[in-house]
């Protein structure tokens, strides 16, 4: 079953769950929007991966190879 065309999804950092346009918490508590519930569910992993990449790039830029 595909989530496409069914709206937007968010990861709620307050409730630790996927929320849709119909029941989304205030913006300060959510990550997204994402096109699928699965993408929203993986939001924190994506944040971790991006943070690690940015930290590694900052270290390279500062001459502190990791």
PQR file of N, CA, C, O and H, with PARSE charges and radii, in Angstrom:
ATOM      1  N   UNK A   1       0.842  -1.174   0.000 -0.4000 1.5000
ATOM      2  CA  UNK A   1       0.000   0.000   0.000 -0.0000 2.0000
ATOM      3  C   UNK A   1       0.885   1.234   0.000  0.5500 1.7000
ATOM      4  O   UNK A   1       1.839   1.310   0.774 -0.5500 1.4000
ATOM      5  N   UNK A   2       0.588   2.187  -0.843 -0.4000 1.5000
ATOM      6  CA  UNK A   2       1.405   3.384  -0.995 -0.0000 2.0000
ATOM      7  C   UNK A   2       0.798   4.551  -0.239  0.5500 1.7000
ATOM      8  O   UNK A   2      -0.422   4.676  -0.129 -0.5500 1.4000
ATOM      9  H   UNK A   2      -0.187   2.126  -1.471  0.4000 1.0000
ATOM     10  N   UNK A   3       1.687   5.419   0.290 -0.4000 1.5000
ATOM     11  CA  UNK A   3       1.238   6.610   0.981 -0.0000 2.0000
ATOM     12  C   UNK A   3       1.131   7.803   0.042  0.5500 1.7000
ATOM     13  O   UNK A   3       0.664   8.866   0.450 -0.5500 1.4000
ATOM     14  H   UNK A   3       2.678   5.317   0.200  0.4000 1.0000
ATOM     15  N   UNK A   4       1.554   7.647  -1.206 -0.4000 1.5000
ATOM     16  CA  UNK A   4       1.606   8.778  -2.111 -0.0000 2.0000
ATOM     17  C   UNK A   4       0.213   9.336  -2.383  0.5500 1.7000
ATOM     18  O   UNK A   4      -0.764   8.598  -2.509 -0.5500 1.4000
ATOM     19  H   UNK A   4       1.933   6.783  -1.538  0.4000 1.0000
ATOM     20  N   UNK A   5       0.157  10.670  -2.469 -0.4000 1.5000
ATOM     21  CA  UNK A   5      -1.096  11.326  -2.769 -0.0000 2.0000
ATOM     22  C   UNK A   5      -2.048  11.421  -1.594  0.5500 1.7000
ATOM     23  O   UNK A   5      -3.186  11.863  -1.756 -0.5500 1.4000
ATOM     24  H   UNK A   5       0.951  11.269  -2.367  0.4000 1.0000
ATOM     25  N   UNK A   6      -1.611  11.021  -0.430 -0.4000 1.5000
ATOM     26  CA  UNK A   6      -2.525  11.007   0.712 -0.0000 2.0000
ATOM     27  C   UNK A   6      -2.260  12.133   1.695  0.5500 1.7000
ATOM     28  O   UNK A   6      -2.821  12.128   2.790 -0.5500 1.4000
ATOM     29  H   UNK A   6      -0.687  10.662  -0.298  0.4000 1.0000
ATOM     30  N   UNK A   7      -1.430  13.087   1.341 -0.4000 1.5000
ATOM     31  CA  UNK A   7      -1.171  14.197   2.240 -0.0000 2.0000
ATOM     32  C   UNK A   7       0.253  14.234   2.712  0.5500 1.7000
ATOM     33  O   UNK A   7       1.144  13.614   2.132 -0.5500 1.4000
ATOM     34  H   UNK A   7      -0.974  13.091   0.451  0.4000 1.0000
ATOM     35  N   UNK A   8       0.451  14.977   3.782 -0.4000 1.5000
ATOM     36  CA  UNK A   8       1.790  15.138   4.333 -0.0000 2.0000
ATOM     37  C   UNK A   8       1.850  14.499   5.712  0.5500 1.7000
ATOM     38  O   UNK A   8       0.851  14.393   6.422 -0.5500 1.4000
ATOM     39  H   UNK A   8      -0.273  15.481   4.254  0.4000 1.0000
ATOM     40  N   UNK A   9       3.062  14.077   6.063 -0.4000 1.5000
ATOM     41  CA  UNK A   9       3.283  13.399   7.340 -0.0000 2.0000
ATOM     42  C   UNK A   9       4.406  14.092   8.092  0.5500 1.7000
ATOM     43  O   UNK A   9       5.290  14.701   7.489 -0.5500 1.4000
ATOM     44  H   UNK A   9       3.874  14.163   5.486  0.4000 1.0000
ATOM     45  N   UNK A  10       4.363  13.995   9.403 -0.4000 1.5000
ATOM     46  CA  UNK A  10       5.317  14.668  10.276 -0.0000 2.0000
ATOM     47  C   UNK A  10       5.757  13.712  11.371  0.5500 1.7000
ATOM     48  O   UNK A  10       5.025  12.793  11.739 -0.5500 1.4000
ATOM     49  H   UNK A  10       3.645  13.501   9.893  0.4000 1.0000
ATOM     50  N   UNK A  11       6.978  13.939  11.897 -0.4000 1.5000
ATOM     51  CA  UNK A  11       7.417  13.203  13.086 -0.0000 2.0000
ATOM     52  C   UNK A  11       7.260  14.152  14.256  0.5500 1.7000
ATOM     53  O   UNK A  11       7.863  15.225  14.273 -0.5500 1.4000
ATOM     54  H   UNK A  11       7.573  14.686  11.598  0.4000 1.0000
ATOM     55  N   UNK A  12       6.455  13.767  15.237 -0.4000 1.5000
ATOM     56  CA  UNK A  12       6.224  14.589  16.414 -0.0000 2.0000
ATOM     57  C   UNK A  12       7.275  14.252  17.471  0.5500 1.7000
ATOM     58  O   UNK A  12       7.350  13.121  17.950 -0.5500 1.4000
ATOM     59  H   UNK A  12       5.965  12.895  15.223  0.4000 1.0000
ATOM     60  N   UNK A  13       8.085  15.252  17.826 -0.4000 1.5000
ATOM     61  CA  UNK A  13       9.128  15.049  18.824 -0.0000 2.0000
ATOM     62  C   UNK A  13       8.557  15.052  20.239  0.5500 1.7000
ATOM     63  O   UNK A  13       9.239  14.664  21.187 -0.5500 1.4000
ATOM     64  H   UNK A  13       8.024  16.172  17.437  0.4000 1.0000
ATOM     65  N   UNK A  14       7.340  15.476  20.377 -0.4000 1.5000
ATOM     66  CA  UNK A  14       6.676  15.487  21.684 -0.0000 2.0000
ATOM     67  C   UNK A  14       6.046  14.135  22.005  0.5500 1.7000
ATOM     68  O   UNK A  14       6.168  13.629  23.120 -0.5500 1.4000
ATOM     69  H   UNK A  14       6.786  15.792  19.606  0.4000 1.0000
ATOM     70  N   UNK A  15       5.371  13.560  21.011 -0.4000 1.5000
ATOM     71  CA  UNK A  15       4.650  12.296  21.212 -0.0000 2.0000
ATOM     72  C   UNK A  15       5.392  11.080  20.661  0.5500 1.7000
ATOM     73  O   UNK A  15       4.978   9.943  20.883 -0.5500 1.4000
ATOM     74  H   UNK A  15       5.272  13.972  20.105  0.4000 1.0000
ATOM     75  N   UNK A  16       6.493  11.324  19.939 -0.4000 1.5000
ATOM     76  CA  UNK A  16       7.313  10.248  19.349 -0.0000 2.0000
ATOM     77  C   UNK A  16       6.466   9.341  18.458  0.5500 1.7000
ATOM     78  O   UNK A  16       6.432   8.121  18.619 -0.5500 1.4000
ATOM     79  H   UNK A  16       6.829  12.249  19.758  0.4000 1.0000
ATOM     80  N   UNK A  17       5.782   9.993  17.507 -0.4000 1.5000
ATOM     81  CA  UNK A  17       4.944   9.252  16.566 -0.0000 2.0000
ATOM     82  C   UNK A  17       4.786  10.036  15.272  0.5500 1.7000
ATOM     83  O   UNK A  17       5.074  11.231  15.206 -0.5500 1.4000
ATOM     84  H   UNK A  17       5.810  10.984  17.377  0.4000 1.0000
ATOM     85  N   UNK A  18       4.318   9.331  14.245 -0.4000 1.5000
ATOM     86  CA  UNK A  18       3.992   9.960  12.970 -0.0000 2.0000
ATOM     87  C   UNK A  18       2.617  10.603  13.096  0.5500 1.7000
ATOM     88  O   UNK A  18       1.680  10.015  13.637 -0.5500 1.4000
ATOM     89  H   UNK A  18       4.084   8.360  14.299  0.4000 1.0000
ATOM     90  N   UNK A  19       2.523  11.821  12.583 -0.4000 1.5000
ATOM     91  CA  UNK A  19       1.234  12.513  12.559 -0.0000 2.0000
ATOM     92  C   UNK A  19       0.957  12.974  11.135  0.5500 1.7000
ATOM     93  O   UNK A  19       1.881  13.168  10.346 -0.5500 1.4000
ATOM     94  H   UNK A  19       3.284  12.299  12.144  0.4000 1.0000
ATOM     95  N   UNK A  20      -0.310  13.144  10.814 -0.4000 1.5000
ATOM     96  CA  UNK A  20      -0.693  13.588   9.476 -0.0000 2.0000
ATOM     97  C   UNK A  20      -1.250  15.003   9.554  0.5500 1.7000
ATOM     98  O   UNK A  20      -1.383  15.570  10.638 -0.5500 1.4000
ATOM     99  H   UNK A  20      -1.061  12.986  11.455  0.4000 1.0000
ATOM    100  N   UNK A  21      -1.573  15.568   8.392 -0.4000 1.5000
ATOM    101  CA  UNK A  21      -2.158  16.903   8.363 -0.0000 2.0000
ATOM    102  C   UNK A  21      -3.401  16.985   9.244  0.5500 1.7000
ATOM    103  O   UNK A  21      -3.701  18.041   9.801 -0.5500 1.4000
ATOM    104  H   UNK A  21      -1.464  15.107   7.511  0.4000 1.0000
ATOM    105  N   UNK A  22      -4.115  15.886   9.371 -0.4000 1.5000
ATOM    106  CA  UNK A  22      -5.376  15.876  10.124 -0.0000 2.0000
ATOM    107  C   UNK A  22      -5.171  15.999  11.630  0.5500 1.7000
ATOM    108  O   UNK A  22      -6.076  16.444  12.337 -0.5500 1.4000
ATOM    109  H   UNK A  22      -3.871  15.028   8.919  0.4000 1.0000
ATOM    110  N   UNK A  23      -4.007  15.616  12.132 -0.4000 1.5000
ATOM    111  CA  UNK A  23      -3.818  15.610  13.593 -0.0000 2.0000
ATOM    112  C   UNK A  23      -2.427  16.070  14.017  0.5500 1.7000
ATOM    113  O   UNK A  23      -1.882  15.570  15.001 -0.5500 1.4000
ATOM    114  H   UNK A  23      -3.272  15.254  11.559  0.4000 1.0000
ATOM    115  N   UNK A  24      -1.850  17.018  13.283 -0.4000 1.5000
ATOM    116  CA  UNK A  24      -0.467  17.431  13.545 -0.0000 2.0000
ATOM    117  C   UNK A  24      -0.391  18.402  14.727  0.5500 1.7000
ATOM    118  O   UNK A  24      -1.244  19.274  14.899 -0.5500 1.4000
ATOM    119  H   UNK A  24      -2.292  17.424  12.483  0.4000 1.0000
ATOM    120  N   UNK A  25       0.657  18.221  15.533 -0.4000 1.5000
ATOM    121  CA  UNK A  25       0.932  19.113  16.661 -0.0000 2.0000
ATOM    122  C   UNK A  25       1.472  20.446  16.133  0.5500 1.7000
ATOM    123  O   UNK A  25       1.750  20.568  14.940 -0.5500 1.4000
ATOM    124  H   UNK A  25       1.349  17.513  15.393  0.4000 1.0000
ATOM    125  N   UNK A  26       1.621  21.444  17.009 -0.4000 1.5000
ATOM    126  CA  UNK A  26       2.199  22.717  16.571 -0.0000 2.0000
ATOM    127  C   UNK A  26       3.593  22.523  15.955  0.5500 1.7000
ATOM    128  O   UNK A  26       4.308  21.579  16.292 -0.5500 1.4000
ATOM    129  H   UNK A  26       1.394  21.345  17.978  0.4000 1.0000
ATOM    130  N   UNK A  27       3.954  23.421  15.062 -0.4000 1.5000
ATOM    131  CA  UNK A  27       5.198  23.305  14.289 -0.0000 2.0000
ATOM    132  C   UNK A  27       6.434  23.147  15.169  0.5500 1.7000
ATOM    133  O   UNK A  27       7.386  22.483  14.758 -0.5500 1.4000
ATOM    134  H   UNK A  27       3.373  24.188  14.789  0.4000 1.0000
ATOM    135  N   UNK A  28       6.452  23.725  16.349 -0.4000 1.5000
ATOM    136  CA  UNK A  28       7.652  23.634  17.195 -0.0000 2.0000
ATOM    137  C   UNK A  28       7.912  22.207  17.682  0.5500 1.7000
ATOM    138  O   UNK A  28       8.992  21.921  18.199 -0.5500 1.4000
ATOM    139  H   UNK A  28       5.679  24.264  16.684  0.4000 1.0000
ATOM    140  N   UNK A  29       6.932  21.307  17.523 -0.4000 1.5000
ATOM    141  CA  UNK A  29       7.063  19.935  17.994 -0.0000 2.0000
ATOM    142  C   UNK A  29       7.239  18.904  16.875  0.5500 1.7000
ATOM    143  O   UNK A  29       7.333  17.709  17.154 -0.5500 1.4000
ATOM    144  H   UNK A  29       6.055  21.540  17.104  0.4000 1.0000
ATOM    145  N   UNK A  30       7.286  19.345  15.622 -0.4000 1.5000
ATOM    146  CA  UNK A  30       7.320  18.370  14.535 -0.0000 2.0000
ATOM    147  C   UNK A  30       8.472  18.600  13.571  0.5500 1.7000
ATOM    148  O   UNK A  30       8.970  19.716  13.420 -0.5500 1.4000
ATOM    149  H   UNK A  30       7.210  20.317  15.395  0.4000 1.0000
ATOM    150  N   UNK A  31       8.885  17.513  12.921 -0.4000 1.5000
ATOM    151  CA  UNK A  31       9.827  17.538  11.808 -0.0000 2.0000
ATOM    152  C   UNK A  31       9.032  17.203  10.567  0.5500 1.7000
ATOM    153  O   UNK A  31       8.181  16.314  10.600 -0.5500 1.4000
ATOM    154  H   UNK A  31       8.481  16.607  13.044  0.4000 1.0000
ATOM    155  N   UNK A  32       9.286  17.881   9.495 -0.4000 1.5000
ATOM    156  CA  UNK A  32       8.583  17.589   8.265 -0.0000 2.0000
ATOM    157  C   UNK A  32       8.100  18.873   7.621  0.5500 1.7000
ATOM    158  O   UNK A  32       8.434  19.969   8.072 -0.5500 1.4000
ATOM    159  H   UNK A  32       9.977  18.603   9.468  0.4000 1.0000
ATOM    160  N   UNK A  33       7.327  18.736   6.585 -0.4000 1.5000
ATOM    161  CA  UNK A  33       6.546  17.572   6.194 -0.0000 2.0000
ATOM    162  C   UNK A  33       7.325  16.578   5.341  0.5500 1.7000
ATOM    163  O   UNK A  33       8.314  16.923   4.694 -0.5500 1.4000
ATOM    164  H   UNK A  33       7.056  17.846   6.219  0.4000 1.0000
ATOM    165  N   UNK A  34       6.857  15.356   5.359 -0.4000 1.5000
ATOM    166  CA  UNK A  34       7.390  14.261   4.545 -0.0000 2.0000
ATOM    167  C   UNK A  34       6.265  13.736   3.672  0.5500 1.7000
ATOM    168  O   UNK A  34       5.090  13.864   4.015 -0.5500 1.4000
ATOM    169  H   UNK A  34       6.054  15.076   5.885  0.4000 1.0000
ATOM    170  N   UNK A  35       6.630  13.144   2.544 -0.4000 1.5000
ATOM    171  CA  UNK A  35       5.623  12.664   1.601 -0.0000 2.0000
ATOM    172  C   UNK A  35       5.036  11.311   1.978  0.5500 1.7000
ATOM    173  O   UNK A  35       4.012  10.903   1.430 -0.5500 1.4000
ATOM    174  H   UNK A  35       7.585  13.039   2.266  0.4000 1.0000
ATOM    175  N   UNK A  36       5.686  10.606   2.920 -0.4000 1.5000
ATOM    176  CA  UNK A  36       5.148   9.314   3.334 -0.0000 2.0000
ATOM    177  C   UNK A  36       5.306   9.140   4.840  0.5500 1.7000
ATOM    178  O   UNK A  36       6.151   9.781   5.466 -0.5500 1.4000
ATOM    179  H   UNK A  36       6.518  10.938   3.365  0.4000 1.0000
ATOM    180  N   UNK A  37       4.500   8.281   5.403 -0.4000 1.5000
ATOM    181  CA  UNK A  37       4.589   7.979   6.828 -0.0000 2.0000
ATOM    182  C   UNK A  37       5.936   7.329   7.149  0.5500 1.7000
ATOM    183  O   UNK A  37       6.507   7.577   8.211 -0.5500 1.4000
ATOM    184  H   UNK A  37       3.814   7.760   4.895  0.4000 1.0000
ATOM    185  N   UNK A  38       6.442   6.502   6.240 -0.4000 1.5000
ATOM    186  CA  UNK A  38       7.728   5.837   6.455 -0.0000 2.0000
ATOM    187  C   UNK A  38       8.862   6.855   6.521  0.5500 1.7000
ATOM    188  O   UNK A  38       9.753   6.730   7.361 -0.5500 1.4000
ATOM    189  H   UNK A  38       5.978   6.300   5.377  0.4000 1.0000
ATOM    190  N   UNK A  39       8.840   7.861   5.644 -0.4000 1.5000
ATOM    191  CA  UNK A  39       9.868   8.907   5.693 -0.0000 2.0000
ATOM    192  C   UNK A  39       9.785   9.675   7.007  0.5500 1.7000
ATOM    193  O   UNK A  39      10.815   9.980   7.609 -0.5500 1.4000
ATOM    194  H   UNK A  39       8.116   7.962   4.962  0.4000 1.0000
ATOM    195  N   UNK A  40       8.595   9.986   7.451 -0.4000 1.5000
ATOM    196  CA  UNK A  40       8.431  10.697   8.722 -0.0000 2.0000
ATOM    197  C   UNK A  40       8.942   9.856   9.884  0.5500 1.7000
ATOM    198  O   UNK A  40       9.562  10.376  10.812 -0.5500 1.4000
ATOM    199  H   UNK A  40       7.759   9.738   6.962  0.4000 1.0000
ATOM    200  N   UNK A  41       8.679   8.561   9.828 -0.4000 1.5000
ATOM    201  CA  UNK A  41       9.126   7.663  10.896 -0.0000 2.0000
ATOM    202  C   UNK A  41      10.647   7.603  10.990  0.5500 1.7000
ATOM    203  O   UNK A  41      11.196   7.357  12.064 -0.5500 1.4000
ATOM    204  H   UNK A  41       8.175   8.139   9.075  0.4000 1.0000
ATOM    205  N   UNK A  42      11.326   7.826   9.871 -0.4000 1.5000
ATOM    206  CA  UNK A  42      12.793   7.791   9.833 -0.0000 2.0000
ATOM    207  C   UNK A  42      13.423   9.173   9.982  0.5500 1.7000
ATOM    208  O   UNK A  42      14.621   9.331   9.748 -0.5500 1.4000
ATOM    209  H   UNK A  42      10.880   8.025   8.999  0.4000 1.0000
ATOM    210  N   UNK A  43      12.647  10.159  10.360 -0.4000 1.5000
ATOM    211  CA  UNK A  43      13.132  11.544  10.432 -0.0000 2.0000
ATOM    212  C   UNK A  43      14.315  11.693  11.377  0.5500 1.7000
ATOM    213  O   UNK A  43      15.288  12.360  11.025 -0.5500 1.4000
ATOM    214  H   UNK A  43      11.674  10.031  10.551  0.4000 1.0000
ATOM    215  N   UNK A  44      14.267  11.100  12.554 -0.4000 1.5000
ATOM    216  CA  UNK A  44      15.353  11.272  13.517 -0.0000 2.0000
ATOM    217  C   UNK A  44      16.650  10.648  13.023  0.5500 1.7000
ATOM    218  O   UNK A  44      17.729  11.181  13.282 -0.5500 1.4000
ATOM    219  H   UNK A  44      13.477  10.559  12.840  0.4000 1.0000
ATOM    220  N   UNK A  45      16.561   9.536  12.322 -0.4000 1.5000
ATOM    221  CA  UNK A  45      17.753   8.922  11.745 -0.0000 2.0000
ATOM    222  C   UNK A  45      18.367   9.845  10.698  0.5500 1.7000
ATOM    223  O   UNK A  45      19.587  10.000  10.634 -0.5500 1.4000
ATOM    224  H   UNK A  45      15.685   9.103  12.112  0.4000 1.0000
ATOM    225  N   UNK A  46      17.530  10.446   9.894 -0.4000 1.5000
ATOM    226  CA  UNK A  46      18.016  11.382   8.879 -0.0000 2.0000
ATOM    227  C   UNK A  46      18.676  12.589   9.547  0.5500 1.7000
ATOM    228  O   UNK A  46      19.707  13.065   9.071 -0.5500 1.4000
ATOM    229  H   UNK A  46      16.539  10.320   9.946  0.4000 1.0000
ATOM    230  N   UNK A  47      18.105  13.084  10.628 -0.4000 1.5000
ATOM    231  CA  UNK A  47      18.700  14.202  11.364 -0.0000 2.0000
ATOM    232  C   UNK A  47      20.074  13.806  11.895  0.5500 1.7000
ATOM    233  O   UNK A  47      21.031  14.571  11.772 -0.5500 1.4000
ATOM    234  H   UNK A  47      17.268  12.698  11.014  0.4000 1.0000
ATOM    235  N   UNK A  48      20.176  12.613  12.486 -0.4000 1.5000
ATOM    236  CA  UNK A  48      21.472  12.140  13.007 -0.0000 2.0000
ATOM    237  C   UNK A  48      22.514  12.066  11.897  0.5500 1.7000
ATOM    238  O   UNK A  48      23.644  12.523  12.071 -0.5500 1.4000
ATOM    239  H   UNK A  48      19.398  11.992  12.585  0.4000 1.0000
ATOM    240  N   UNK A  49      22.134  11.493  10.759 -0.4000 1.5000
ATOM    241  CA  UNK A  49      23.071  11.346   9.648 -0.0000 2.0000
ATOM    242  C   UNK A  49      23.535  12.703   9.125  0.5500 1.7000
ATOM    243  O   UNK A  49      24.718  12.886   8.837 -0.5500 1.4000
ATOM    244  H   UNK A  49      21.216  11.123  10.619  0.4000 1.0000
ATOM    245  N   UNK A  50      22.616  13.649   9.004 -0.4000 1.5000
ATOM    246  CA  UNK A  50      22.990  14.985   8.529 -0.0000 2.0000
ATOM    247  C   UNK A  50      23.899  15.685   9.532  0.5500 1.7000
ATOM    248  O   UNK A  50      24.881  16.320   9.148 -0.5500 1.4000
ATOM    249  H   UNK A  50      21.655  13.500   9.238  0.4000 1.0000
ATOM    250  N   UNK A  51      23.573  15.569  10.815 -0.4000 1.5000
ATOM    251  CA  UNK A  51      24.414  16.195  11.840 -0.0000 2.0000
ATOM    252  C   UNK A  51      25.830  15.628  11.809  0.5500 1.7000
ATOM    253  O   UNK A  51      26.800  16.381  11.901 -0.5500 1.4000
ATOM    254  H   UNK A  51      22.775  15.053  11.128  0.4000 1.0000
ATOM    255  N   UNK A  52      25.957  14.309  11.681 -0.4000 1.5000
ATOM    256  CA  UNK A  52      27.282  13.689  11.608 -0.0000 2.0000
ATOM    257  C   UNK A  52      28.052  14.194  10.395  0.5500 1.7000
ATOM    258  O   UNK A  52      29.244  14.486  10.494 -0.5500 1.4000
ATOM    259  H   UNK A  52      25.169  13.697  11.606  0.4000 1.0000
ATOM    260  N   UNK A  53      27.383  14.298   9.260 -0.4000 1.5000
ATOM    261  CA  UNK A  53      28.040  14.778   8.038 -0.0000 2.0000
ATOM    262  C   UNK A  53      28.479  16.229   8.202  0.5500 1.7000
ATOM    263  O   UNK A  53      29.583  16.592   7.798 -0.5500 1.4000
ATOM    264  H   UNK A  53      26.415  14.061   9.180  0.4000 1.0000
ATOM    265  N   UNK A  54      27.627  17.056   8.790 -0.4000 1.5000
ATOM    266  CA  UNK A  54      27.979  18.464   8.979 -0.0000 2.0000
ATOM    267  C   UNK A  54      29.130  18.612   9.975  0.5500 1.7000
ATOM    268  O   UNK A  54      30.026  19.431   9.770 -0.5500 1.4000
ATOM    269  H   UNK A  54      26.729  16.761   9.119  0.4000 1.0000
ATOM    270  N   UNK A  55      29.109  17.825  11.049 -0.4000 1.5000
ATOM    271  CA  UNK A  55      30.189  17.882  12.027 -0.0000 2.0000
ATOM    272  C   UNK A  55      31.520  17.443  11.403  0.5500 1.7000
ATOM    273  O   UNK A  55      32.562  18.039  11.672 -0.5500 1.4000
ATOM    274  H   UNK A  55      28.381  17.160  11.215  0.4000 1.0000
ATOM    275  N   UNK A  56      31.476  16.413  10.583 -0.4000 1.5000
ATOM    276  CA  UNK A  56      32.690  15.952   9.904 -0.0000 2.0000
ATOM    277  C   UNK A  56      33.195  17.028   8.944  0.5500 1.7000
ATOM    278  O   UNK A  56      34.400  17.263   8.858 -0.5500 1.4000
ATOM    279  H   UNK A  56      30.629  15.929  10.364  0.4000 1.0000
ATOM    280  N   UNK A  57      32.294  17.676   8.230 -0.4000 1.5000
ATOM    281  CA  UNK A  57      32.686  18.745   7.316 -0.0000 2.0000
ATOM    282  C   UNK A  57      33.268  19.928   8.086  0.5500 1.7000
ATOM    283  O   UNK A  57      34.262  20.516   7.657 -0.5500 1.4000
ATOM    284  H   UNK A  57      31.315  17.485   8.301  0.4000 1.0000
ATOM    285  N   UNK A  58      32.662  20.282   9.214 -0.4000 1.5000
ATOM    286  CA  UNK A  58      33.213  21.361  10.050 -0.0000 2.0000
ATOM    287  C   UNK A  58      34.614  21.009  10.531  0.5500 1.7000
ATOM    288  O   UNK A  58      35.503  21.861  10.537 -0.5500 1.4000
ATOM    289  H   UNK A  58      31.855  19.804   9.562  0.4000 1.0000
ATOM    290  N   UNK A  59      34.814  19.764  10.933 -0.4000 1.5000
ATOM    291  CA  UNK A  59      36.131  19.327  11.412 -0.0000 2.0000
ATOM    292  C   UNK A  59      37.156  19.388  10.276  0.5500 1.7000
ATOM    293  O   UNK A  59      38.284  19.833  10.489 -0.5500 1.4000
ATOM    294  H   UNK A  59      34.092  19.072  10.928  0.4000 1.0000
ATOM    295  N   UNK A  60      36.778  18.949   9.077 -0.4000 1.5000
ATOM    296  CA  UNK A  60      37.685  19.023   7.926 -0.0000 2.0000
ATOM    297  C   UNK A  60      38.036  20.473   7.623  0.5500 1.7000
ATOM    298  O   UNK A  60      39.196  20.795   7.366 -0.5500 1.4000
ATOM    299  H   UNK A  60      35.862  18.588   8.904  0.4000 1.0000
ATOM    300  N   UNK A  61      37.051  21.332   7.652 -0.4000 1.5000
ATOM    301  CA  UNK A  61      37.258  22.743   7.358 -0.0000 2.0000
ATOM    302  C   UNK A  61      38.203  23.375   8.367  0.5500 1.7000
ATOM    303  O   UNK A  61      39.016  24.227   8.011 -0.5500 1.4000
ATOM    304  H   UNK A  61      36.108  21.071   7.860  0.4000 1.0000
ATOM    305  N   UNK A  62      38.098  22.955   9.638 -0.4000 1.5000
ATOM    306  CA  UNK A  62      38.945  23.498  10.693 -0.0000 2.0000
ATOM    307  C   UNK A  62      40.292  22.786  10.774  0.5500 1.7000
ATOM    308  O   UNK A  62      41.129  23.141  11.603 -0.5500 1.4000
ATOM    309  H   UNK A  62      37.437  22.263   9.927  0.4000 1.0000
ATOM    310  N   UNK A  63      40.510  21.771   9.909 -0.4000 1.5000
ATOM    311  CA  UNK A  63      41.763  21.047   9.916 -0.0000 2.0000
ATOM    312  C   UNK A  63      41.858  19.987  10.995  0.5500 1.7000
ATOM    313  O   UNK A  63      42.955  19.575  11.374 -0.5500 1.4000
ATOM    314  H   UNK A  63      39.830  21.483   9.236  0.4000 1.0000
ATOM    315  N   UNK A  64      40.723  19.550  11.485 -0.4000 1.5000
ATOM    316  CA  UNK A  64      40.661  18.523  12.545 -0.0000 2.0000
ATOM    317  C   UNK A  64      40.058  17.244  11.982  0.5500 1.7000
ATOM    318  O   UNK A  64      38.958  16.845  12.363 -0.5500 1.4000
ATOM    319  H   UNK A  64      39.833  19.885  11.177  0.4000 1.0000
ATOM    320  N   UNK A  65      40.782  16.609  11.078 -0.4000 1.5000
ATOM    321  CA  UNK A  65      40.257  15.399  10.431 -0.0000 2.0000
ATOM    322  C   UNK A  65      39.712  14.407  11.450  0.5500 1.7000
ATOM    323  O   UNK A  65      40.307  14.182  12.505 -0.5500 1.4000
ATOM    324  H   UNK A  65      41.676  16.933  10.768  0.4000 1.0000
ATOM    325  N   UNK A  66      38.579  13.824  11.115 -0.4000 1.5000
ATOM    326  CA  UNK A  66      37.950  12.814  11.972 -0.0000 2.0000
ATOM    327  C   UNK A  66      38.173  11.449  11.409  0.5500 1.7000
ATOM    328  O   UNK A  66      37.720  10.461  11.987 -0.5500 1.4000
ATOM    329  H   UNK A  66      38.096  14.006  10.258  0.4000 1.0000
TER
END
